[in-house]
Amino acid sequence: MTESSLTVAVIDPSQARAAILEEGLRAAGIGRIVVLPDTADLQERVSALKPDVVVIHLESPSRDILEQMSGVSRHAGRPVAMFVDRSDTTMMEAAVDAGISAYVVDGLRPERIKSIIDIAILRFNAFARLQRELSEARGELADRKLIERAKGILMNLKGLSEEEAYRQLRRKAMNEKRKIADIARAIVTTADLLG
């Protein structure tokens, strides 16, 4: 994605600071910049706008703002770069927990904005990739547990060895063109119903 095709939402209650952000973004070649002067209905507005990146500048973030930014980052699926004039360790930790991709204290200078936006996008994408991988790993682990449970049921009901039980699961899955985990789920569900 090139800078000219990016849409950036700038959230800043101060017109002067918003102008600095806008200047830095335009100098970086950002194609579309939309300035939001407040955080009212933020998640809905960002979802409707569908920006590629959200940049917010505040004197000091509050818990309410961080909750809103968490919604923007996680639910709207957008990287968030936050500029603050002053902060403390507790707020920084809360910002990280909220999914803020870049948290910059006292560093609002037009020439730095492009690199901060770039790192926010990169960090957001890296985190999203890790989340996907974690979700896939959890799904695979759940499937393995299900398959093990189904093998145990087959072993008990039919007096099969573990290897034979697995072969039956695999054969059934191949014959029905389904995943082994789906066959295992059906066996486990049936066994649960029959008690």
C-alpha positions in Angstrom: 0.0 0.0 0.0 1.5 3.4 -1.0 1.2 6.5 1.1 -0.9 8.2 -1.5 -3.5 5.4 -1.2 -3.7 5.6 2.6 -6.5 7.2 4.5 -5.6 8.5 7.9 -8.1 9.6 10.6 -6.6 12.3 12.8 -8.3 12.7 16.2 -7.4 15.8 18.1 -9.5 18.3 20.1 -6.9 21.0 19.4 -7.0 22.6 16.0 -3.4 23.7 16.2 -2.1 20.2 17.0 -4.3 18.7 14.4 -2.8 21.1 11.8 0.7 19.9 12.8 -0.3 16.3 12.3 -2.0 17.1 9.0 1.1 19.0 7.8 3.3 16.0 8.6 1.0 13.6 7.0 0.6 15.7 3.8 4.4 16.1 3.6 4.7 12.3 3.9 2.4 12.0 0.8 -0.7 10.6 2.6 -3.5 10.7 0.2 -6.6 11.3 2.4 -6.7 12.8 5.8 -9.9 13.2 7.8 -9.7 15.2 11.0 -12.1 14.3 13.8 -12.2 17.1 16.5 -13.5 14.8 19.3 -14.0 11.2 20.4 -17.8 11.1 20.6 -19.0 7.8 19.0 -15.5 7.2 17.9 -15.7 3.5 17.2 -18.8 4.0 15.0 -17.2 7.0 13.2 -14.0 5.1 12.5 -15.9 2.0 11.3 -17.9 4.2 8.9 -14.8 6.1 7.7 -12.6 2.9 7.3 -9.3 4.6 7.6 -6.1 2.6 7.2 -4.5 4.2 10.3 -5.9 6.2 13.2 -3.7 9.0 14.7 -4.8 10.5 18.0 -3.1 13.3 19.9 -4.0 14.2 23.5 -2.4 16.0 26.4 -2.8 13.0 28.6 -4.9 9.9 27.8 -7.7 8.8 30.1 -9.0 5.3 30.7 -12.1 6.1 28.7 -10.1 7.2 25.7 -7.9 4.1 25.9 -11.0 1.9 26.0 -12.3 3.6 22.9 -8.9 3.2 21.2 -8.9 -0.5 22.1 -12.2 -0.8 20.3 -10.8 1.0 17.3 -7.7 -1.2 17.2 -9.2 -4.5 18.0 -12.8 -4.3 16.7 -12.4 -2.0 13.8 -9.0 -3.6 13.0 -7.0 -0.5 12.6 -3.5 0.5 13.7 -3.5 3.4 16.2 -0.7 5.8 16.7 -1.1 7.9 19.9 0.8 11.1 20.6 0.6 12.4 24.2 2.2 15.4 25.8 2.7 13.7 29.1 2.3 10.2 30.4 3.2 7.8 33.1 4.1 4.1 33.2 0.6 3.1 34.2 -0.9 4.9 31.1 1.8 3.5 28.8 1.0 -0.1 30.1 -2.7 0.6 29.6 -2.1 1.9 26.1 -0.2 -1.3 25.2 -3.0 -3.4 26.7 -5.5 -1.4 24.6 -3.6 -2.4 21.4 -2.1 1.0 20.6 0.5 0.3 18.0 2.7 3.4 18.6 2.7 5.5 21.8 4.8 8.6 21.5 5.3 11.0 24.4 6.2 14.6 23.7 7.3 13.9 20.1 4.9 15.6 17.8 7.1 17.0 15.0 5.9 16.9 11.4 9.1 15.3 10.2 8.7 12.3 12.5 5.1 11.5 11.7 5.7 9.4 8.6 8.1 7.0 10.4 5.8 6.7 13.4 2.8 5.9 11.1 5.0 3.3 9.3 6.0 1.6 12.6 2.4 1.7 13.8 1.3 -0.2 10.7 4.1 -2.7 10.9 3.5 -3.4 14.6 -0.2 -3.7 14.1 0.3 -6.2 11.2 2.9 -8.2 13.3 0.5 -8.4 16.2 -2.4 -9.4 14.0 -0.3 -12.1 12.4 0.6 -13.4 15.9 -3.0 -13.3 16.9 -4.0 -15.4 13.8 -1.2 -17.9 14.5 -2.3 -18.2 18.2 -5.9 -18.7 17.1 -4.8 -21.4 14.6 -2.6 -23.1 17.2 -5.5 -23.1 19.7 -7.8 -24.5 17.1 -5.3 -27.3 16.2 -4.9 -28.1 19.9 -8.6 -28.3 20.4 -8.9 -30.6 17.3 -6.2 -32.9 18.7 -8.0 -33.2 22.0 -11.2 -34.0 20.3 -9.5 -36.6 18.1 -7.9 -38.2 21.2 -11.3 -38.3 22.9 -12.9 -39.8 19.9 -10.2 -42.4 19.6 -10.7 -43.3 23.3 -14.5 -43.7 22.7 -13.8 -46.0 19.7 -11.2 -48.0 21.7 -13.7 -48.6 24.5 -16.7 -49.3 22.4 -15.1 -51.5 19.8 -12.1 -52.8 21.6 -9.7 -51.3 19.1 -6.1 -50.3 19.6 -5.2 -46.6 19.4 -3.8 -47.0 16.0 -6.8 -48.9 14.7 -9.2 -46.3 16.2 -7.2 -43.5 14.4 -7.3 -45.5 11.1 -11.1 -45.8 11.4 -11.4 -42.0 12.0 -9.1 -41.2 9.0 -10.9 -43.7 6.7 -14.3 -42.2 7.6 -13.0 -38.7 7.0 -11.6 -39.6 3.6 -14.8 -41.5 2.6 -16.9 -38.5 3.5 -14.4 -35.9 2.3 -14.4 -34.2 5.8 -11.8 -33.4 8.3 -10.9 -36.0 10.9 -11.7 -33.4 13.6 -15.3 -33.1 12.2 -15.7 -36.9 12.4 -14.3 -36.9 15.9 -16.7 -34.1 16.9 -19.6 -36.2 15.7 -18.4 -39.2 17.6 -17.9 -37.2 20.8 -21.3 -35.5 20.5 -23.0 -38.8 19.9 -21.3 -40.4 22.9 -22.2 -37.4 25.1 -25.9 -37.7 24.0 -26.0 -41.4 24.7 -24.2 -40.9 28.0 
